[in-house]
Amino acid sequence: MTTVKEVVGTLADQTSPEARKIVVMDAGFYSDANAKWLVENHFDYITVLPSGYARFTAGSDKVVRHEDCRHQEIRLQMGKAEIGGVQHKALLVDSDAKALKEQSMHEQAAKRYEKGLEAIRAGITKKGGTKSRDAVNNRLGRLDKQYGAIRKEYEVDFTYEGKGKKEKAVA
């Protein structure tokens, strides 16, 4: 958040007040807070939204096909995306290469999430491992925060024994 404010704010100070200011961001810089700050400070913006961030609704069935420098097809379609209850113009950019890359990234994240779950399970089952209810839930919370999009695809259950502060995970 501070990067957008600092960099864009600095540029705004050096630009004439009547100039139209357009900020272009990739998904790593997009947040509701950044978008709100840009609008409040009279900036237009173009951004890539993080995957799964908003629902795209096609404006028509028309799809424009383009070929990139590697001769891979890119499909473009105009429409709208709802963000925070507000409809925005949107351009869907899609390609088979992008889909393969996203699938690979998803699979890698799933493997890492499962490795984290396995580490939690190992802590529960081994002598001297992390077993207390709060500690186990904290470990899962940190893992879930790191892999939030992946987490939705899993159902994680623990079995506990004991009462109060002595409650321990057993499975």
JORAPE-V121222 format. One line per field, one symbol per residue. phi: phi as a letter, one per 40 degrees, with the letter a starting at -180 (. if undefined). psi: psi as a letter, one per 20 degrees, with the letter a starting at -180 (. if undefined). burial: + if it has 9 or more other ideal C-beta (glycine too) atoms within 8 Angstrom, else -. Layout:
phi = ???
psi = ???
burial = ???
This chain:
phi = .ccccccccccccbbcdcccbbbbbcccccadccccccccbgbcabaccddgcbccbccaccbcbbbcccgccbbbacabbcbfgbcbcabcbbacccccccccccccccccccccccccdccccccgccbcdcccccccccccccbdccdccbbbbbbbbgbfcccbcba
psi = ghggggghhghhhjqqhiqpppppqrhhipqhggggggghkkpqqpqpqqpjhqppoqhrippppqpaijkppppppqbqppokjppqqqopoqqhggggghggggggggghghggghhgghhhhqpjrohqgggghgghggghhhlghhhiiqopqqpqqaqcijpqpi.
burial = ---++--++-++--------+-+-+-+-++---++-++--+-+-+-+-+------+-+-------------+-++++++++++------+-+-++--++--+---+--++-++--++-++-+++----+++++-+++-++--++--+--++------+-+------+++--
